[in-house]
Every structure is written in structure tokens, then in C-alpha cells.
Amino acid sequence: MHPQARAFLDFVGEVPALDSQTTRQNRSDSRRLVAALSGEPAAVHQVVDTEVHTEQGNVALRVYRPSERDGLPVVVYFHGGGWVLGDLDLCDNTCRALCSDSGTVVVSVDYRKAPEHPFPAAYDDALAITESLLDGTSGLRIDPDRVAVAGDSAGGNLAAAVALALRNRPGLRHQALVYPVTQIVVGSTQSYLDFADGYFLTARDMQYLLKLYAPDADPGDARLAPLSASDLTSVPPATVVLAECDPLHDEGEQYAARLAEAGVPVTVHLFEGQVHPFIHFDGLVDAAHAARRVLAEALAEALR
């Protein structure tokens, strides 16, 4: 394990299992942890909270702009948190860094969360917002022909599922997946066994989150488990960022391999010795900055 990952685990100490607390307590703990471990935010031209109307209702967004220019490319970002925790503040520093370093507009999506809104609510919101950007109906002054989806953990799951659903849309240029959830059978991979406990995200926590998000889940539903899709051809090129000491490592690696087998250009970046969810803890973990630069460079190139 990387020394900074060990320092992170020492900082958080003994973390209560998610199923031992209420959803409200877990969300509060998540917010406090992010506030404590976030570093100095990157400077961007403008940050605006707004919303876009969809068939399911209004979806709140946080829009980061690198300049006032119209017609810039856009990255749609879905935060992590197991479809239950997390919010726009969780990924705020990450989105600021991506905006600043890639020169793109970043649209962070406050999708509906479980247990109040179980599957497919989060997926429906993610898909609707991405479609509004591709259709040019969002009102956000972006280039609908240069769109990418991105996200971490559960947000990576949403980004992968949206990219799969919209594979034939020419404006969708790239998908950036950070330790994504790609299947929903907990304990089915070696990394789930190796890192089941003691590395912040636990197998027990994933079981609990999936129970809240998709209690009647079909492991073969590609909207929920992109790895189960029989055909991955023609999806957008992918950049995949993985943490070595993470229960989700293997399924992210397997999804990248499936994409490559389908002829999809894919680049995998493994951050050795890191734990889930290191990309947001830039106040302590230097690899967070490195991972953001990797993503920003890939997105800038894809949306050039």
C-alpha cells in the first residue's frame, strides 16, 4: 500500500459499516470526510448551480466553465457514493481540476439517489442530462458535437451505462471511468476477496449500497451492470483509472478488457497502492492530482 493511502486509512480510523447507521448519518459522515481531506480548489472562470428539466423532473447541475466562450466541449460528470451517498460537493475539486486542465465545460449532475429513488432513477437522470447536451436542448451554451461522460465508482457505473446506451450518437466522443462499478455480484472477483475489509470501501458496504439502490436487481441488466452487455462494439473510446487496493479493481479491469476485445480504443491507468476513492482526497493523496491530470489530458484530446 502507498504510504499516503495508509495515511488516509489512519486518518479515517475505524469506519462504521454503512448498514450500522442511518442513510442520513452516512451522508453526513461522507460530507465531513470530503471537507477534511479536500485540498485547494483549482481556479476556473465560473461555477454556476442550475437545473435542467427532464421527463422525470428537474435535475440539479453544477456547471464549471473555463472561459465565457460559447460552443466549448463538455464533460458530463457523475459523482460516486454508491448511488446513495455523495453530492455535488463530493466531486467539486475533481470537476474544477478537470475544467481547468482540459479547457472543457464540466457539468456535474446531482442525480436522484437511493433509497428515496431506487434504480433506475439515477440512470434515467444521467441519460436524460447527457441526451439534452447531445440534442442541444440543455441551454448551457456548449458544443453538442463534442460531449464526453465521466464519473467515479457508482458515477463511473452511470457513465459506462450511458455510453453504452448512446453508443450510436456521433457527438458522444469519450468515456472516462474511475474505478467504475461494472457488475453487481459482490464477492465475484479476486479483488473483492483480497480487499473485502480494511481498505475503506468494503464488500459489506457494497452489498448494502446495492440492496438500497437496486433491491430487485437483474445482474444481466446492462443499465446496472455494463459488464453483462453481450455487445460492446461502437461505444465511445475509454480512459479507465483504477486503484490497486480496491474491491472494484478487477471488474474495472475486466470491463476495459471487454472494450478492447470489442475493438474500442481504451487506455487503463493503474494507481498502485491506492484505495477507493482516492481521486477526491487531494488534500492528502498526491495521486489524486495525477489521476485528474490523466483524465483531463485524455478528455482534452478526445474533445479537441
Phi and psi in degrees as a GROMACS rama.xvg file:
@    title "Ramachandran Plot"
@    xaxis  label "Phi"
@    yaxis  label "Psi"
@TYPE xy
-65.4893  141.196  HIS-2
-55.4674  -35.6603  PRO-3
-72.5594  -30.6852  GLN-4
-66.9593  -39.693  ALA-5
-64.3749  -39.6268  ARG-6
-62.9654  -37.8178  ALA-7
-62.542  -46.36  PHE-8
-64.6218  -37.5593  LEU-9
-65.824  -36.2893  ASP-10
-65.5348  -45.6358  PHE-11
-75.7449  -25.1827  VAL-12
66.4942  -149.232  GLY-13
-77.7014  106.384  GLU-14
-90.3517  126.786  VAL-15
-62.1209  141.722  PRO-16
-60.4161  141.068  ALA-17
-59.1771  -34.7269  LEU-18
-77.4697  0.590652  ASP-19
-97.0274  -2.76371  SER-20
-129.96  169.091  GLN-21
-77.6763  160.794  THR-22
-58.2829  -39.7472  THR-23
-61.5351  -43.4979  ARG-24
-64.2238  -42.6524  GLN-25
-63.839  -40.0415  ASN-26
-66.6841  -38.7686  ARG-27
-65.1975  -42.3079  SER-28
-61.9979  -40.486  ASP-29
-62.9159  -44.4296  SER-30
-63.0842  -41.2335  ARG-31
-65.1619  -39.8365  ARG-32
-64.8938  -43.5923  LEU-33
-63.1054  -43.3772  VAL-34
-61.8044  -35.6783  ALA-35
-75.803  -31.0864  ALA-36
-112.937  5.55996  LEU-37
-82.2751  138.689  SER-38
-88.7007  -161.139  GLY-39
-71.3659  125.545  GLU-40
-71.1091  143.973  PRO-41
-68.196  146.905  ALA-42
-79.0904  133.017  ALA-43
-130.405  164.658  VAL-44
-65.9901  -42.6286  HIS-45
-156.936  142.59  GLN-46
-130.416  123.083  VAL-47
-132.007  130.485  VAL-48
-89.322  129.69  ASP-49
-148.692  -166.81  THR-50
-152.529  156.902  GLU-51
-125.041  136.231  VAL-52
-81.999  133.015  HIS-53
-127.209  176.312  THR-54
-62.5506  -26.9147  GLU-55
-86.5753  -8.20916  GLN-56
127.427  -172.296  GLY-57
-79.4932  136.659  ASN-58
-115.241  125.511  VAL-59
-75.5564  141.307  ALA-60
-133.359  153.543  LEU-61
-120.495  120.664  ARG-62
-108.752  123.627  VAL-63
-108.491  126.076  TYR-64
-118.772  132.579  ARG-65
-79.5549  -18.0402  PRO-66
-161.39  178.173  SER-67
-86.9395  -3.40492  GLU-68
-59.8641  141.867  ARG-69
-82.3148  162.464  ASP-70
73.2634  23.3114  GLY-71
-80.2273  154.551  LEU-72
-66.045  163.245  PRO-73
-135.913  141.752  VAL-74
-113.12  122.644  VAL-75
-91.3845  120.346  VAL-76
-112.859  131.807  TYR-77
-114.084  120.749  PHE-78
-72.4822  161.206  HIS-79
-88.0574  -165.797  GLY-80
117.591  19.4507  GLY-81
66.3851  25.8694  GLY-82
64.4021  5.37815  TRP-83
-123.764  -44.9799  VAL-84
-99.5023  -175.563  LEU-85
80.8236  158.313  GLY-86
-163.884  -169.866  ASP-87
-64.0984  -27.788  LEU-88
-73.2664  -29.814  ASP-89
-55.1551  -44.5999  LEU-90
-104.882  16.0098  CYS-91
-60.2638  -49.6548  ASP-92
-64.2004  -37.1628  ASN-93
-63.8971  -45.9089  THR-94
-66.6034  -37.1143  CYS-95
-62.4517  -43.4897  ARG-96
-65.2173  -42.2978  ALA-97
-63.5739  -41.794  LEU-98
-62.3271  -49.313  CYS-99
-64.7466  -43.4887  SER-100
-84.1261  -23.732  ASP-101
-100.302  -17.6369  SER-102
72.2906  21.6624  GLY-103
-110.715  157.886  THR-104
-72.1661  135.136  VAL-105
-115.319  125.723  VAL-106
-111.326  108.334  VAL-107
-92.176  130.045  SER-108
-106.3  123.391  VAL-109
-92.6469  70.8454  ASP-110
-66.5459  158.94  TYR-111
-65.5773  143.521  ARG-112
-116.81  155.09  LYS-113
-81.2564  160.656  ALA-114
-82.5448  -7.16274  PRO-115
-62.182  -36.4884  GLU-116
-133.374  88.6651  HIS-117
-73.1274  173.328  PRO-118
-51.0909  136.254  PHE-119
-102.054  29.416  PRO-120
-58.1514  -49.7498  ALA-121
-61.7632  -43.0424  ALA-122
-62.4056  -44.8686  TYR-123
-60.3032  -41.7835  ASP-124
-65.5284  -44.8787  ASP-125
-60.8017  -43.5459  ALA-126
-66.5986  -43.4916  LEU-127
-64.1921  -42.0147  ALA-128
-66.8924  -42.7134  ILE-129
-63.294  -41.7923  THR-130
-63.6863  -37.7202  GLU-131
-65.6017  -33.8564  SER-132
-71.5323  -40.809  LEU-133
-69.5479  -31.9088  LEU-134
-79.7453  -14.2895  ASP-135
75.7233  21.7126  GLY-136
-105.897  5.06225  THR-137
-76.2963  -22.4529  SER-138
76.17  17.8187  GLY-139
-100.77  8.63686  LEU-140
59.1515  47.8782  ARG-141
-118.782  172.441  ILE-142
-90.3645  109.221  ASP-143
-68.9546  -8.79637  PRO-144
-93.5422  1.38016  ASP-145
-136.504  84.4391  ARG-146
-126.626  139.305  VAL-147
-131.081  153.421  ALA-148
-111.936  147.769  VAL-149
-152.031  158.99  ALA-150
175.761  164.026  GLY-151
-120.141  140.785  ASP-152
58.4062  -116.868  SER-153
-62.0688  -31.7594  ALA-154
-68.5927  -33.1152  GLY-155
-66.1889  -35.5189  GLY-156
-60.0867  -45.4681  ASN-157
-66.077  -40.7219  LEU-158
-63.1879  -43.3934  ALA-159
-65.1272  -42.0667  ALA-160
-66.7582  -39.2616  ALA-161
-67.0181  -43.6042  VAL-162
-60.1309  -37.0035  ALA-163
-67.955  -43.4858  LEU-164
-67.2729  -31.8996  ALA-165
-107.691  28.8136  LEU-166
-59.9093  -24.3358  ARG-167
-97.1018  7.44058  ASN-168
-86.3518  115.725  ARG-169
-63.6336  -25.286  PRO-170
-75.8756  -14.915  GLY-171
-85.5356  107.797  LEU-172
-98.7198  -25.2558  ARG-173
-159.534  157.464  HIS-174
-131.849  130.162  GLN-175
-115.564  113.655  ALA-176
-116.404  119.429  LEU-177
-107.051  116.771  VAL-178
29.2955  63.0514  TYR-179
-74.1905  148.803  PRO-180
-78.1938  120.933  VAL-181
-121.635  -7.75908  THR-182
-146.851  164.291  GLN-183
-123.705  20.7562  ILE-184
-100.918  99.28  VAL-185
-66.7983  133.119  VAL-186
88.2941  8.93868  GLY-187
-89.5159  -3.81043  SER-188
-125.179  163.331  THR-189
-65.1764  -37.0562  GLN-190
-66.3165  -30.0719  SER-191
-64.2061  -35.8707  TYR-192
-76.4857  -43.3694  LEU-193
-67.7797  -34.3412  ASP-194
-121.888  34.788  PHE-195
-65.2006  -28.8615  ALA-196
-150.21  146.568  ASP-197
93.3671  5.51702  GLY-198
-126.288  33.7998  TYR-199
78.5865  -76.7192  PHE-200
-75.6645  128.133  LEU-201
-114.67  161.389  THR-202
-62.1242  -37.2221  ALA-203
-62.3184  -42.467  ARG-204
-62.4013  -42.8613  ASP-205
-63.4931  -39.1845  MET-206
-59.8589  -42.9734  GLN-207
-66.2493  -45.8105  TYR-208
-63.3306  -42.8233  LEU-209
-65.3443  -34.7845  LEU-210
-64.7707  -37.5275  LYS-211
-73.7169  -40.5594  LEU-212
-76.6508  -45.1899  TYR-213
-138.743  71.3818  ALA-214
-62.922  -26.2152  PRO-215
-112.251  40.5727  ASP-216
-65.0512  141.052  ALA-217
-102.277  112.079  ASP-218
-62.3216  -9.34014  PRO-219
-98.6274  5.12005  GLY-220
-83.5101  111.361  ASP-221
-66.8675  -19.5329  ALA-222
-66.8374  -25.742  ARG-223
-104.397  -35.8346  LEU-224
-131.117  82.64  ALA-225
-56.0218  -28.8266  PRO-226
-63.5874  -21.4394  LEU-227
-80.7046  -10.0133  SER-228
-61.5366  134.574  ALA-229
-75.3904  -23.6732  SER-230
-135.171  118.551  ASP-231
-113.025  12.8065  LEU-232
-67.3161  149.505  THR-233
71.6321  7.46097  SER-234
-75.8012  161.063  VAL-235
-63.6411  152.237  PRO-236
-52.9041  153.298  PRO-237
-130.023  145.7  ALA-238
-115.847  125.674  THR-239
-120.317  124.014  VAL-240
-109.486  128.225  VAL-241
-126.48  149.879  LEU-242
-103  137.321  ALA-243
-67.0217  -44.3967  GLU-244
-97.4467  66.0791  CYS-245
-143.636  128.948  ASP-246
-54.4369  -27  PRO-247
-87.8499  0.27387  LEU-248
-55.5619  -50.8601  HIS-249
-66.6678  -39.4825  ASP-250
-70.7304  -30.0137  GLU-251
-66.648  -42.353  GLY-252
-64.6573  -40.8686  GLU-253
-65.3119  -38.3989  GLN-254
-67.0755  -41.0465  TYR-255
-60.5149  -40.8949  ALA-256
-65.2626  -39.9657  ALA-257
-64.3618  -39.4728  ARG-258
-61.8008  -46.2748  LEU-259
-61.9266  -41.2916  ALA-260
-62.0188  -30.0593  GLU-261
-83.9751  3.31111  ALA-262
85.5655  14.4447  GLY-263
-89.2501  127.616  VAL-264
-61.7014  126.478  PRO-265
-144.268  138.476  VAL-266
-123.629  129.423  THR-267
-109.754  132.729  VAL-268
-120.073  113.352  HIS-269
-98.0544  125.345  LEU-270
-99.8645  101.294  PHE-271
-66.0124  139.489  GLU-272
75.243  4.33337  GLY-273
-95.37  156.328  GLN-274
-116.336  164.126  VAL-275
-74.1929  131.641  HIS-276
-115.184  78.1985  PRO-277
-61.2305  -25.5165  PHE-278
-63.7223  -21.9007  ILE-279
-92.902  -10.8961  HIS-280
-101.767  58.9087  PHE-281
-72.9588  -10.4619  ASP-282
-75.7234  -13.7575  GLY-283
-128.271  -33.4849  LEU-284
-111.209  111.982  VAL-285
-63.1261  -29.6234  ASP-286
-61.9575  -22.4787  ALA-287
-61.1368  -43.3702  ALA-288
-65.6086  -42.2435  HIS-289
-63.4105  -41.5534  ALA-290
-65.6581  -39.2361  ALA-291
-65.3134  -37.9574  ARG-292
-65.5989  -40.6765  ARG-293
-57.6957  -46.8958  VAL-294
-66.084  -44.6415  LEU-295
-62.0406  -42.248  ALA-296
-64.4468  -42.0707  GLU-297
-65.6119  -41.324  ALA-298
-69.1084  -41.6661  LEU-299
-60.6267  -42.5566  ALA-300
-66.6868  -44.1345  GLU-301
-66.0415  -31.6917  ALA-302
-102.755  11.6238  LEU-303
